[in-house]
Amino acid sequence: MATEKTPQVAVVMGSDSDLKVMESCIEQLREFGLTPEVRIISAHRTPRIAAEFAETAESRGIQVIIAAAGMAAHLAGALAAWTTLPVIGVPLAAEPGIGGLDALLSTVQMPPGVPVATVAIGKPGAKNAAILAVQILARRDPALRNKLVEFKTKQAQAIQQKDAALG
């Protein structure tokens, strides 16, 4: 199992209300043996803190940033503007809102030169963000790659078992 002393993944949320959804991301990372750095930072209410966080992330050992926000959802893009690290955006549904579509469009429609990898809205996206971060890290970590292969194998086996139960 991959273990670490310094977090390699940061999970950043725009509000403490986002934690309920992002727990699935944090738990998925932990299942792979990773302990993420978890922060609440607002692109709009704490912009200097957001910039400093992104600028110093790599020097703290962070290799991938996962950023989740609802509504205008500029957190992932704001962080991506201040770092060369890969940033994965998780759009979240917020009230008032339009089911997360506003956050999705704000996260995915980045200008050229400031990419944000964007996953699905809400909990499915949160879990996929964790898996995508693991896939990025696994390129240089054989133990983590083995855990990823095992995870994918178990997923396939679960589907095959359900299929066999139908037949």
LINNOR-V312848 format. One record per pair of residues at least 12 apart in sequence whose ideal C-beta (glycine too) atoms are under 10 Angstrom apart, sorted by the first residue. I is the first residue (numbers start at 1). GAP is how many residues later the second one is. Records with the same first field share a line. If there is no record, write none. Layout:
I=GAP  GAP
//
This chain:
1=30  31  32  33  142  143  145  146  149
2=30  31  32  132  135  136  139  140  141  142  143  144  145  146
3=30  31  32  140  141
4=29  30  31  32  57  133  137  140
5=30  56
6=29  31  54  55  56  57
7=22  27  28  29  30  31  50  53  54  55  56
8=21  26  27  28  29  52  53  54  55  56  125  126  128  129  133  136
9=16  17  20  23  25  26  27  28  29  52  53  54  55  56  57  79  120  121  124  125  127  128
10=26  27  28  29  31  43  44  47  50  51  52  53  54  55  56  57  69  75  77  123
11=12  14  15  18  25  26  27  28  53  54  55  56  57  77  79  115  118  119  122
12=24  25  26  27  28  29  30  31  38  41  42  45  53  54  55  56  57  63  64  66  67  75  78
13=12  25  26  27  28  29  53  54  55  56  57  62  77  79
14=26  27  28  29  30  31  32  36  53  54  55  56  57  58  59  60  61  62  64  78  80  89
15=25  26  27  30  53  54  55  56  60  77  79
16=24
17=23  53  75  77  78
18=22  50  51  52  57  72  74  76  108
19=19  21  49
20=72  103
21=47  49  69  71  72  100  101  102  103  104  105  106
22=14  16  18  44  45  46  68  70  100  101  103  104  105  107  108
23=15  100  103
24=66  98  99  100  101  102  103  104  105  106
25=13  41  43  63  65  94  98  100  101  102  103  104  105  106  108
26=12  40  100  104
27=99  100  103
28=98  99  100  101  102  103  105  106  123
29=35  37  98  100  101  102  104  105  108
30=100
31=99  100  103  116  120
32=98  99  101  102  105  106  111  112  115  116  118  119
33=101  108  110  111  114
34=30  96  99  100  103  107  110  113
36=26  28  29  30  94  97
37=16  20  23  24  25  28
38=28
39=14  26  28
41=12  13  26  28  34  37  38
42=27  32  33  36
43=24  26  29  30  31  32  33  34  35  36  38
44=25  27  28  30  31  34
47=27  31
50=17  24  25  28  29  31  32
51=27  28  30  31  32
52=30
53=12  25  26  29  30
54=13  24  25  26  27  28  29  30  31  33
55=24  27  28
56=26  27
57=22  25  26  27  28  30
58=25  26  27
62=21  23
63=22  23  70  73  74  77  78
64=21  22  23  24  53  65  66  68  69  70  71  72  73
65=14  15  18  20  21  22  23  24  51  68
66=13  20  21  22  23  24  51  53  59  60  63  64  66  67
67=12  13  20  21  22  23  40  49  62
68=20  21  22  23  24  35  39  51  54  57  58  61
69=20  21  22  23  25  34  37  38
70=20  21  22  23  24  25  27  30  32  33  36  37  51  52
71=20  21  22  23  24  25  26  27  29  31  32  35
72=22  25  30  31  33  34  35
73=16  17  18  19  21  24  27  29  30  31  32  33  34  35  43  45
74=15  29  32  33  36
75=12  14  15  17  28  31  32  41
76=12  13  14  15  27  30  31  32  34  38  39  40  41  42  53
77=12  29  30  31  32  33  34  37  38  39  41
78=36  38
79=35  37
80=30  33  34  35  36  37
81=29  30  32  33  35
82=32
85=51
86=29  30  31  46  47  50  51
87=20  23  27  28  29  30  31
88=19  28  29  30  31  37  38  40  41  42  43  44  45  48
89=14  15  17  18  19  21  26  27  28  29  30  36  40
90=13  14  17  28  29  30  31  32  33  34  35  36  37  38  39  40
91=12  13  14  15  16  17  27  28  29  30  31  34
92=12  15  29  30  31  33  34
93=28  29
99=22  23
100=20  21  22  25
101=20
103=15  18  19  22
104=14  15  16  17  18  21
105=13
106=12
107=12  14  18
117=12  15  16  19
119=12  13
131=17  20  21
134=13  14  17
135=13  17
//
